[in-house]
């Protein structure tokens, strides 16, 4: 019996679940089981050419590693000083960095006199990000002296090199890497959890395949869905995507509820403005992914819109509490 494959593919409808060669050009499903640890340096070698450096796993105790790098760069010529966040709640809410250090060049002992200023700030090193990704920024004071500018530039490079070396030595467990990879797929590459797998849309499919294949080829993980399974856009897939996106919203709502309970346990009325803004920013990222999938979700979008509205009501309640307490305080 002859089968007209062209006509067969033309008869694929929205209500069918289609996987395999007939779905070429559509998204894919990929899955794995986490297995084996890797150092930060290992991961940089495995996937460093595939993704930007700030996509790599966030270091553990990043502020501690920065402090060690700064102190090593200080030597005997400089003083390394951590920058403390303000005690003023309003000012502190604007200080979104994770850790900040500065290197101060001290005057020579012979030149020290009472009333002199403490020293010259050569550079300020700052870590920004969250539990998923951290970026080191190094700023130097401006100067018209080329020798001073070169010295400060070399200091920055020494801090960066030392910090990344310390980070590279850190070991990331299989569960650490699984959690990080899931974050990258969702937050960076528009993927959505689909049961125990991840759905990657056609727009990012090439990068997703390259990323997971690099890890698989290095021997990390096991039980890979390999090759990834091509899947067409269908009614069943739309519902699965909506449920995966709704799960992201629900997990954020649970994190907010836990943070609010912890605040009350500590004697505070609620989470602060900075924590609220962080939660709002995370929801905005999820909403952007929902909008990205709008055409694919169709009628299933209601499954994710409802938990989004519920969480927005919670955010409004927290914000109103902040405003009421600020008014009483004034």
N, C-alpha and C positions, 0 to 999 in steps of 0.2 A: 504494500500500500504506500503510495506517495503522499508525503505531507508537505503542503505549501507553507513553509515556515514564515514567509513574508506576510501572507494573509493571516496566519495564526497570530503573529505579533501585533497585527493591526486590530485584531479582535479583543486584545487585552483591555479590560474595562476597569473603572475606578473601584469596583467591588471585589476584584480579584487580588489575592496576595501572590505576587510574582517574584521569584528569586532565580538567580543563575544568569545564564547567558542572555536570556530574553530581556533582562533588565539592565543591560549595559547602558551607561550614561546616567543612571540613577544613583541613589545613595548606596551605602554599604553598611553591613553590620559587622562589628569586630568585637571580640571578647577574649579574655585570658584569665588565668589564675596566677596571682602574684607568687613569685618564687625567687629566692636568692637576693642577697644584699649587694649594693654597689656603692662605691665612694662618690663624692661629688665630682672628683676628677674623672672617674670612670664614665659617669654619665655625660660629662662635657665632651669626652672623646667620642662616645657612641653617637650622640645626637647633636653635637655642637654645630655642625654645618647645616643642620636641617631647620633649626629654630633659633630665634634671637637668644642671646645669653640670659636676658632677664626672664626667659621662660623656664630656665632650669630650676630644680627644686630649691626652695628657700632653705638657707642654712639653719641648723639648730643653734639656738642661743646666739643669734647673729650679733647682738650688741656686745656679747662677751668677746666674740672673735674680733670685732672692730676695735675694742679696747686693747686687746693683745697686740693687734697690728699697729695701732697708734703708739703704744708704749715702746714697741720694738723700734719704730721709726724715730722716736724722740731721742734715744741715746742719751748723751750727756749734755747736749747743746740746747735741748728743748724740754719744756714741761708739758706733759699730756694731761688735759683736764676734761672730765666729762661735763656736758652741759645739762643742767637740771631743768625740768619743765616747770613752768610757773605754778605757783600755788593758787593763783587767781583762776577760778573755774572758767570764766569767760575767755581769758587768754589761753588757758590750757586747752580749751576746746578747739583752738585754731592751730595748735602745735601737733600736727598729724604725723610727725616723724617718729620712728621707733627708737632710734638712738643717735646721739650727736656728741662728737668729741672735737676738741680744738688743740692745736699745737701752738705753744707760746714760746717765742724766742726770748730768753732771759738776757738782761744786760750783764756784762762782765762784773765779777765781784768788786774790782777796783772802782767801777763806775757807779755802784749802788749807793744811793743816798736816801735818807728819810724823806718822804713826800714824793719820790719819783713814781711814775706809773709802773705797773707790775711787769709789763713786757709787751712785745709786739706779737699779735696773732698772725701766724704764718699761714695757717690753713684751717678750715672747718670741714670735717668729714661727717656726713649724715647718711643714715640708713632710712629708706622709705619703703613701704609696702605692707604686706600682711603675712599670715601664716603660709601662704601659697607662693609668694614671690617677693623678693627683697632686692632693692637696687641701692648701690653705694654711689653717693654723690660727693665729690671733693671740690671745694671752692677755696681759692687763694685770694689774698688781699691784693688789690691793684697796686702797681708801682711803675715808676718811669725808669727805674734802675734795671737794666737787662740782667745783671748778675743776680740781683735779688729775685727777679722773675724766674730765672732759670733754676735757682736754688729751690724755690717754692714748687715749681713744676716737678722737680726731681723728688721732692718730699711727697707730693701727691702720688706719684708713680710708685714710690716705696710703700706707701700705705695700701694702695690698690693691690700691689703684688703680694704683700704680706697677708692681706685679708683673704684674697682668693686662694692663696696657698693653704691657709688654715681651713677655709671652707672646703677645699678640695680633699682634705684629709678626712673629713667627716664621713661616717658610714650611714647610708640610708637603708633601712630595712626593706624587705619585700612589701610590707604594708605601707610604708612611707611612699615608696615609688608608685604603688597602685593608686594611692590617694592622690598623689601629685599628677599622675598620668590622666586620671579621671578629671581632675580640675582643668588641665590643659585642653583636653578634648572638649569639655563643655564651655569653658570661659574664653578660650582662644580660638577654637576651631568650630564653634557652632554645633557641636555634637549634642545628642540627647540620650540619656539613659533609656534603654529599651529592655526591661527585665534585667538580666545579668549581663547584657551586651550594651554596646553603644552604637547608635545610628549616626553615621557621618553623611552629611548632604553632599551632593555632587560638586558644590562650589569648593569644598575643602577636602574632598576625597583623596586627591593626589598627595597632599601633605600628610593626612592621617595615615594613609597606607605606608608612606615612607618612614614615618615616625615609629609606628608599631613594628614594621618589618626590621628596622634598625635594632630595636630592643630584642625582638625575637631572634634575629641573626646573631646577636651577641650572646645568646644563651640565657637571657633573663626571662623569667616567667615560664609557664607551662600551659598545656591545654589551650593553645591559641586557636581561635577560629581562623584557620589559614587554608587557602587564601580567604580574605574577607568575602562575605556573601553579598553580592549585588542584590538590591531590593528596589522594586518600583514603588512609586507613590500610590497607596491604596487606602481604602476606608479603614482597614484594620491597622495599617501603619499610622494613620493620622491619629487614631485613638491612643495607640501606644506612645506616640510622641507627646501628645497632650498629657498623658499620665506621667511621663518622665519629667516634663517641665513642671507639672504640678507638684511632683515630689521635691524638686529643688526649692519651690516656694514654701512647702510645708516644713522642710528641714530648716530653712531660714527662720520661719515663724517659731519653731521649737527652740532654736538658738536664742532668739529674742526673749522668749518666755523664761528660759533658764537664766539669762542675764538679768532680767527684771527681778526674779526671785532672789538671786544672789545679792542684788542691790538692797532689797528689803531686809535680807538677813543681816547685812552689814549696817543697817540703820538708816539707809538712804531711801528717799521716797520712790525713786525709779532710776533707770539708767540715765546717764547724762547726755547732753547735746551731742558730744562727739560720738558716743556709741550709737546714738539714734541716727546720726548722719551716715555713719559707716553702714548701718543696716539698710538705710534708704538707698545708698549707692549700690549695695549688693542686689537689692530688688530691681533697681534700674537696669543692671546688667542682665538679669533674668528676663525682664520685660523686653529688652532689645532682642534677645534670642526668641522670645515669643513672637515678636513682630517679624523677625526674620523668617519664621515658619508659618506666617499667617495664611499664605495661599495653600500650604500643604495641610494645615489643620482643618480647614473648612468648618463644619458644624461642631467638630470635636473641641473647638477652642473654648467653649463654655466650661469644659472640665478644668481648665487652668485659669480662666478669668475670675472665677469665684474665689479661690484661695488668695489671688492677688488682691481683690477688693477687700477681703477680710483683713489681710495684713496691713493694707493702707489705712483701714479704720483704726487698727492698733497704733500705727505710727501717729495718726492725728490725735489720738487720745494722749499719747506720751507728750507730744508737742504742746498740747493745750495745758497739760500739767506743768510743763516748764514755764510757759507764759504766765500762768496763774501765780506760781511761786515767785517769779521775777517781779511781778507787780506788787505782791505783798512785801517783798524785800525792799522795794523802792519807796 
